[in-house]
Amino acid sequence: MMKNLSGLSNAMIASIIFAGSFVFLAVAMDRTIGIYDESLILVGATRVADGAIPHRDFFANCGPAQFYALAGLFNVFGTSVLVERAWDTATRAALVTVAFFILQRAVSRREGCVAAGLVLIWVCVFGFYAYPVFPSELFALLGVLCLSPVFEDHRSVSLLFASGIFLGITTLFRYDVGFYAFAALTLVSAVYVLSRPLPLCARLTVLLRVLLPCWLGLAIVCVPVAVAFAVGGVIHYFIFDDFYYPAHLYRRMRALPFPGLRMTLGAPIQIGIYLPVAVWITALAAVFYGRRSKSVAGGSVARPWIMLLLGVLSAMFYLKGLVRVSVIHMALSIVPALMLTATLLPYVRPAGGYRIARLPMIAALAGLVIVVLPTLFAIGKDGRAIVRNLVWGARPDTWTAATENTPTGLSTCCPEPGLERGACFTIDQARADAIRYIEANSRPNDPIFVGLHRHDRIFVNDMLFYFIAARKPATKWYHFDPGLQTTKEIQTEMIGELQTAKPRYVVLEAEWDDFAEPNESVVSSGVTLLDDFIRAHYRPVRTFGAITVLQAAEG
């Protein structure tokens, strides 16, 4: 395959990698819809499509770009989970493709293919569809790709400007990711330029010629959005959503500790949390060896600087996962760490097979084990998903119209009326029945409120219900986070919104009543204003498993 690739143009190689990655990701996809994280993006996109402004009109703890991207796709192709998953799959496939081309500047195509394969396996196993982290990382890596010629002393103003544009787009998907990427690229560019054998004034001039086009591109994307936020009265809400809450409440309410040995042994994928650290250590050992030895295979003047940039990017992204420690929250850091792994392959010399050429053995073995073990687990998980989906796709009832008695667990691509937005994906039976009840007894423009049996303690809430039922939330605080809807101030605001919107139906779920994490989300705020209001103004009419539908009391 490598010989075949060597004769192809970059455009052809990009097409092959993208198409192959897209097919693999689509076939290995988990067809269960995320009730909270995925669905809050789906609902936010429908709100934006209706004219709502993120932050001002609904709570949003990420940038607006993902909402607007999906809203645009919904307007063109229709509103459905399938459209969102196609966008997510294309984003991840593009991420794999860009990873390959970044590494082409540092290593051979063979090693670039290894890195692309590792990234593909991991972005598949991550799941968490519609997560804005993946498009933000895609555009951050596009920024790296446009900047990388600098490390070979090729300073194209248009490429540097494009790098800034991509960093700006990164920021609009995730403000924090944009900041980390901007800091990493600026820092490594400065170190590279200032280390050149030139007079100080010449180095400073070159540094400005590198950074100014990049900064200008960033400003062209972000400044108009900042102005629009200011004119639209969004700034206050933006500061609350993305600065006040993360700084004052998120760490206390959402923090998770590093997994211990028992948890790691029970789920080897958890080793992925430590994967970036192991790769950094191994990379440092490899670079130290490379400086002392001239026997490193191959060679590229850009390699050490791309290694440094990937390492700094991975380290900065790792900071994002230090609060809620989990594989998915380390995904940003894991991807550049996997790319960094490929840059280490030239330090491994063939001698009857690949062996480590006098690198410190402890660091090398640690890196090998911590990269390989969770990757093997990820391959197994992806393989099982592929088998399930192929079996599902081969069944005739997958493609035939569902009847009233067809179980929703069959996830037919021709569902009965009312569940069309979830076509081809799984919705549990109780939730589907509750959604159909709401649809049968309300009009499309009627607002509803989907909450919990208690609002003094919150883990998550059901965002999927709003999306599948195609009903507008009755409050801007429909996306629940502990420390927000549990407070007196926000519950009072929500009650006022419910009194104004007058939703005929309230849906309460008990699924997460007893769920507990090792953080302050388990502690009751003692505030029951919203619960008292619901009990006083609504009465239960139907129950579907853990879901209770309440109707407004007359009078």
C-alpha positions in Angstrom: 0.0 0.0 0.0 2.9 2.4 0.8 4.3 1.9 -2.6 1.0 2.6 -4.2 0.6 5.8 -2.1 4.1 7.0 -3.1 2.9 7.7 -6.7 -0.3 9.5 -5.8 -0.9 13.3 -5.4 -1.7 14.8 -2.1 -5.3 15.4 -3.1 -5.7 11.8 -4.1 -4.2 10.6 -0.8 -6.4 13.0 1.2 -9.5 11.6 -0.7 -8.5 8.0 0.0 -7.8 8.6 3.7 -10.9 10.7 4.2 -13.2 8.3 2.4 -11.8 5.2 4.1 -12.0 6.8 7.5 -15.5 8.0 6.9 -16.7 4.5 6.0 -14.9 2.9 9.0 -16.4 5.5 11.4 -19.9 5.1 10.0 -19.9 1.3 10.1 -18.4 1.2 13.6 -20.8 3.9 15.0 -22.7 3.4 18.2 -26.4 3.8 17.3 -27.5 4.8 20.8 -28.3 8.5 21.0 -26.6 10.4 23.8 -29.5 11.5 26.1 -27.5 14.5 27.6 -24.3 15.6 25.9 -25.1 14.8 22.3 -28.7 15.9 22.6 -27.9 19.3 24.2 -26.1 20.1 21.0 -29.0 18.8 18.9 -31.5 20.9 20.8 -29.2 24.0 20.7 -29.0 23.7 17.0 -32.8 23.6 16.6 -33.0 26.7 18.9 -30.5 28.5 16.8 -32.4 27.5 13.7 -35.4 29.2 15.3 -33.5 32.4 15.8 -32.3 31.9 19.4 -28.8 33.3 20.4 -26.5 31.0 22.4 -25.7 32.3 25.9 -28.4 35.0 25.8 -31.4 32.8 25.0 -30.1 29.5 26.3 -27.3 28.3 28.6 -24.3 27.2 26.6 -21.0 26.1 28.0 -19.2 25.9 24.6 -18.8 28.2 21.6 -21.6 28.9 19.1 -20.0 27.3 16.0 -21.3 23.7 16.5 -24.9 25.0 17.0 -24.8 27.1 13.8 -23.0 24.4 11.7 -25.7 21.9 12.6 -28.5 24.4 12.2 -27.3 25.1 8.7 -27.2 21.4 7.9 -30.7 20.9 9.4 -32.1 23.6 7.1 -30.6 21.9 4.0 -31.0 18.2 4.8 -33.7 18.1 7.4 -33.6 17.9 11.2 -32.5 14.4 12.4 -29.8 12.6 14.3 -28.6 11.1 11.1 -27.6 14.5 9.7 -25.8 15.3 12.9 -23.9 12.0 12.9 -22.9 12.5 9.2 -21.4 15.9 10.2 -19.7 14.4 13.2 -18.3 11.5 11.1 -17.0 13.8 8.4 -15.3 15.9 11.1 -13.5 12.9 12.6 -12.5 11.6 9.2 -11.1 15.0 8.3 -9.2 15.0 11.6 -7.5 11.7 10.7 -6.6 13.1 7.2 -5.1 16.3 8.6 -3.1 14.3 11.2 -1.5 12.3 8.3 -0.5 15.4 6.4 1.0 17.2 9.4 3.2 14.2 10.0 4.3 14.0 6.3 6.4 17.1 7.1 8.2 15.2 9.9 8.3 11.5 9.0 7.7 9.2 6.1 4.3 8.3 4.6 4.6 4.9 6.3 4.9 6.4 9.7 2.2 8.9 8.8 -0.2 6.0 7.9 0.6 4.4 11.3 -0.4 7.7 13.1 -3.5 8.1 11.0 -4.5 4.5 11.8 -4.0 5.1 15.6 -6.0 8.4 15.4 -8.8 6.6 13.5 -9.1 3.8 16.0 -9.3 6.3 18.9 -11.6 8.9 17.5 -14.0 6.0 16.7 -13.9 4.5 20.2 -14.3 7.9 21.9 -18.0 8.1 20.9 -19.6 11.3 22.4 -21.1 12.3 19.1 -21.6 16.0 18.3 -19.0 16.8 20.9 -17.6 20.2 19.8 -14.1 19.1 20.9 -13.6 17.2 17.7 -14.3 20.0 15.2 -12.3 22.3 17.4 -9.4 19.9 17.3 -9.7 19.5 13.6 -9.4 23.3 13.0 -6.5 23.5 15.5 -4.6 20.9 13.6 -5.4 22.7 10.3 -3.7 25.7 12.0 -0.7 23.5 12.8 -0.6 22.2 9.2 -0.5 25.7 7.8 2.1 26.8 10.3 4.4 23.8 9.9 6.3 25.1 6.8 7.8 27.8 9.1 10.0 25.1 10.6 11.6 24.6 7.2 12.1 28.4 6.9 9.2 28.7 4.4 7.2 31.7 5.5 4.1 32.0 3.4 2.0 35.0 4.5 -1.2 33.3 3.1 -0.5 30.1 5.0 0.2 31.9 8.2 -3.0 34.0 7.7 -4.9 30.7 7.1 -3.4 29.3 10.3 -4.9 32.2 12.2 -8.3 31.8 10.5 -8.3 28.1 11.5 -7.4 29.1 15.1 -10.3 31.6 15.1 -12.7 28.9 14.0 -11.3 26.6 16.7 -12.2 29.2 19.2 -15.7 29.5 18.0 -16.3 25.8 18.6 -14.6 25.7 22.0 -13.2 28.9 23.6 -10.8 27.0 25.8 -9.4 24.9 23.0 -8.9 28.0 20.9 -6.9 29.6 23.7 -4.7 26.6 24.3 -4.0 26.1 20.6 -3.2 29.8 20.1 -0.8 29.7 23.1 0.9 26.5 21.9 1.4 27.7 18.3 2.6 31.1 19.4 5.0 29.7 22.0 6.7 27.1 19.7 6.9 29.5 16.8 8.6 32.0 19.1 11.1 29.4 20.4 11.9 28.3 16.9 12.5 31.8 15.5 14.4 33.1 18.5 16.7 30.0 18.4 17.8 30.8 14.8 21.5 31.9 14.3 20.5 35.5 13.4 21.1 38.8 15.1 18.5 39.7 17.7 16.8 42.4 15.7 16.6 40.1 12.7 15.0 37.3 14.8 12.5 39.7 16.2 11.6 40.9 12.7 11.1 37.4 11.5 9.0 36.6 14.6 6.7 39.5 13.8 6.4 38.3 10.2 5.4 34.9 11.4 3.0 35.9 14.2 1.3 39.0 12.8 -0.5 37.3 9.8 -1.6 34.5 12.2 -2.9 36.9 14.7 -4.6 38.9 12.0 -6.4 35.8 10.7 -7.5 35.0 14.3 -8.8 38.5 14.8 -10.8 38.6 11.5 -12.8 35.5 12.7 -13.2 36.4 16.4 -13.6 40.2 16.5 -16.8 40.3 14.5 -18.3 37.6 16.7 -17.3 39.6 19.8 -18.8 42.7 18.3 -22.1 40.8 17.6 -22.1 39.6 21.2 -21.7 43.1 22.4 -24.4 44.5 20.2 -26.8 41.7 20.9 -26.4 41.9 24.7 -24.7 38.5 24.9 -21.5 39.5 26.8 -22.9 39.2 30.3 -24.4 35.8 29.6 -21.3 34.6 27.8 -19.1 35.6 30.8 -21.5 33.7 33.2 -21.7 30.6 31.0 -18.0 30.2 30.1 -16.1 32.0 32.8 -18.1 32.3 36.1 -19.5 28.8 36.1 -16.3 27.0 35.0 -14.2 29.0 37.5 -16.5 28.9 40.5 -18.7 25.8 40.2 -17.6 23.3 37.6 -14.6 22.1 39.5 -16.6 21.4 42.6 -19.7 20.0 40.9 -18.2 17.9 38.0 -14.7 16.9 39.2 -13.7 13.3 38.9 -10.4 11.8 40.3 -7.8 9.9 38.3 -8.9 6.2 38.1 -7.2 3.8 40.5 -5.7 0.4 39.6 -9.0 -1.5 40.1 -11.0 0.7 37.8 -8.2 0.6 35.2 -7.9 -3.2 35.3 -11.7 -3.4 34.9 -11.7 -1.1 31.9 -8.3 -1.1 30.1 -9.5 1.9 27.9 -8.9 4.0 31.1 -5.2 3.6 30.5 -5.7 6.1 27.8 -5.9 8.8 30.5 -2.2 8.2 31.1 -1.3 7.7 27.4 -0.2 11.3 26.7 2.1 11.4 29.7 3.8 8.2 28.7 4.3 9.5 25.2 5.8 12.8 26.4 8.3 10.9 28.6 9.3 8.6 25.7 9.6 11.5 23.3 11.9 13.3 25.7 14.0 10.2 26.0 14.1 9.8 22.2 15.0 13.4 21.6 17.8 13.2 24.2 19.1 10.0 22.4 18.8 11.7 19.0 21.0 14.6 20.1 23.7 12.2 21.2 23.6 9.9 18.2 23.7 10.5 14.5 22.2 7.0 13.7 18.5 8.1 13.8 16.8 6.8 10.7 15.7 9.3 8.1 15.7 12.9 8.9 13.7 16.1 8.5 14.7 19.5 9.8 11.0 20.1 10.8 10.7 16.9 12.8 12.0 18.1 16.2 9.9 21.2 16.0 6.7 19.4 14.9 7.5 16.9 17.8 7.8 19.9 20.2 4.6 21.5 18.8 2.6 18.3 19.1 4.0 17.7 22.6 3.1 21.3 23.8 -0.3 21.1 22.2 -1.0 17.7 23.9 0.2 19.0 27.3 -1.9 22.1 27.1 -5.0 20.1 26.0 -4.3 17.8 28.9 -5.1 20.7 31.3 -8.7 20.6 30.0 -9.1 17.0 31.3 -7.6 17.6 34.8 -11.0 18.5 36.4 -13.3 15.8 35.0 -10.7 13.1 34.5 -11.9 10.6 31.9 -10.9 9.3 28.5 -13.3 11.5 26.6 -12.1 14.6 28.5 -8.5 13.6 27.6 -9.4 13.1 23.9 -8.0 16.5 22.9 -4.6 15.5 24.4 -4.7 11.9 23.3 -4.9 12.7 19.5 -1.7 14.8 19.3 0.0 12.3 21.6 -0.8 9.5 19.1 0.6 11.7 16.4 3.7 12.3 18.5 4.1 8.5 18.8 4.6 8.2 15.0 7.4 10.8 15.1 9.3 8.4 17.4 9.4 5.6 14.9 12.5 6.9 13.1 14.3 6.4 16.4 13.6 2.7 16.2 16.0 0.9 13.9 15.2 -2.4 12.1 17.4 -5.3 13.2 15.6 -8.5 12.6 12.4 -6.6 13.4 12.0 -3.2 15.1 13.9 -2.7 18.4 14.4 0.3 20.5 17.9 1.7 19.9 19.4 2.3 23.3 16.6 4.5 24.5 16.1 4.4 28.3 14.3 1.1 28.7 11.8 2.1 31.4 10.5 5.1 29.5 10.3 3.1 26.2 8.5 0.1 27.8 6.1 2.4 29.6 5.3 4.3 26.5 4.8 1.1 24.5 2.5 -0.6 27.0 0.4 2.5 27.7 -0.1 3.1 24.0 -0.6 -0.5 22.9 -2.9 -1.9 25.6 -5.8 0.6 25.4 -5.4 0.7 21.6 -6.0 -3.1 21.5 -9.0 -2.7 23.7 -10.2 0.1 21.4 -9.8 -2.1 18.3 -11.8 -4.8 20.0 -14.6 -2.4 20.9 -14.7 -0.9 17.3 -14.7 -4.5 15.9 -17.7 -5.5 18.0 -19.6 -2.4 16.9 -18.9 -3.1 13.3 -20.3 -6.7 13.6 -23.4 -5.4 15.4 -24.1 -2.8 12.7 -23.5 -5.1 9.8 -26.0 -7.6 11.4 -28.5 -4.8 11.9 -28.1 -3.5 8.4 -28.7 -6.9 6.9 -32.1 -7.3 8.6 -35.1 -6.7 6.4 -37.0 -4.9 9.2 -34.3 -2.3 9.4 -35.5 -0.8 6.1 -39.3 -1.5 6.3 -41.8 0.9 7.7 -42.5 0.4 11.4 -46.0 -0.4 12.6 -47.6 0.7 15.9 -46.3 -2.5 17.6 -42.8 -2.4 16.3 -40.3 -2.1 19.3 -38.2 1.1 19.1 -35.2 -1.0 20.1 -35.1 -2.3 16.5 -34.0 1.2 15.5 -35.6 1.0 12.0 -34.7 3.6 9.5 -38.4 4.0 8.7 -39.9 4.7 12.2 -43.5 5.4 12.8 -44.7 9.0 12.8 -43.4 11.1 15.7 -40.0 9.4 15.9 -38.6 10.4 12.5 -35.8 12.6 13.9 -34.3 9.4 15.5 -34.5 7.3 12.4 -31.8 4.5 12.3 -31.0 5.1 15.9 -32.1 3.5 19.2 -34.6 5.2 21.5 -35.7 3.2 24.6 -39.3 2.1 24.6 -40.5 4.1 27.6 -39.0 7.4 26.3 -40.5 6.7 22.8 -44.0 6.1 24.3 -43.8 9.2 26.4 -42.7 11.3 23.4 -45.6 9.9 21.3 -48.0 10.8 24.2 -46.8 14.4 24.2 -47.0 14.6 20.5 -50.6 13.3 20.4 -51.8 15.7 23.1 -50.0 18.9 22.1 -49.3 21.1 19.1 -45.8 21.5 17.5 -45.5 25.1 18.8 -46.5 24.2 22.3 -43.5 24.5 24.8 -42.8 21.7 27.3 -40.5 21.4 30.3 -38.4 18.2 30.8 -37.1 18.0 34.3 -36.3 15.7 37.2 -38.2 14.3 40.1 -36.1 16.6 42.3 -34.2 19.7 41.4 -32.2 20.3 44.7 -29.6 17.8 43.4 -28.7 17.3 39.7 -26.5 15.0 37.7 -27.9 15.4 34.1 -31.4 15.7 32.5 -33.0 14.3 29.4 -32.2 16.6 26.5 -33.2 14.0 23.9 -36.9 14.3 24.7 -37.0 17.9 23.5 -35.3 17.0 20.2 -37.3 13.9 19.2 -40.6 15.4 20.3 -39.8 18.6 18.4 -41.1 20.7 21.2 -39.5 24.0 22.4 -38.2 24.2 25.9 -40.2 26.4 28.2 -37.1 27.9 29.9 -33.6 29.0 28.8 -32.3 26.8 31.6 -33.4 23.6 30.0 -29.8 22.2 29.9 -29.1 21.2 33.5 -25.8 21.4 35.3 -25.3 21.0 39.1 -24.8 24.3 40.9 -27.1 26.1 38.5 -30.6 24.9 38.4 -30.2 23.8 42.0 -29.9 27.4 43.2 -32.6 29.7 44.5 -31.8 32.4 41.9 -32.1 30.3 38.8 -35.1 28.3 40.1 -36.9 31.6 40.7 -36.0 32.6 37.1 -37.2 29.3 35.8 -40.5 29.6 37.7 -41.1 33.0 36.1 -40.4 31.6 32.7 -42.8 28.7 33.3 -45.5 31.1 34.4 -45.0 33.1 31.2 -44.8 30.2 28.8 -47.5 28.2 30.5 -46.5 24.8 29.2 -49.4 22.4 29.3 -47.2 19.4 30.0 -44.2 18.8 32.3 -42.1 15.7 31.9 -40.2 14.4 35.0 -37.6 11.6 35.0 -36.3 9.6 37.9 -33.6 7.8 36.0 -30.8 9.7 37.7 -32.3 10.3 41.2 -29.9 7.9 42.9 -26.8 8.5 40.6 -23.8 9.7 42.6 -20.4 10.9 41.6 -17.5 11.7 43.9 -18.0 15.4 43.9 -20.4 18.1 45.3 -23.2 17.3 42.8 -24.4 14.7 45.3 -25.1 17.3 47.9 -28.6 18.7 48.1 -28.8 22.5 47.8 -31.9 22.4 50.0 -33.7 24.6 47.4 -37.1 23.1 46.5 -38.8 26.1 44.9 -39.2 24.6 41.5 -40.4 21.2 42.9 -43.0 23.0 45.0 -44.2 25.0 42.0 -44.6 21.9 39.8 -46.4 20.0 42.5 -48.8 23.0 43.1 -49.6 23.6 39.4 -49.3 20.2 37.7 -50.8 16.8 38.2 -49.5 13.4 37.0 -51.5 11.9 34.1 -49.3 9.1 32.7 -46.2 7.1 33.7 -43.8 5.4 31.3 -41.1 3.5 33.2 -39.1 6.2 35.1 -40.8 9.0 33.2 -43.9 10.8 34.6 -46.0 13.1 32.4 -47.8 15.9 34.3 -50.5 18.2 33.0 -51.3 21.7 34.1 -54.0 21.7 36.7 -57.1 23.6 35.7 -57.9 26.8 37.5 
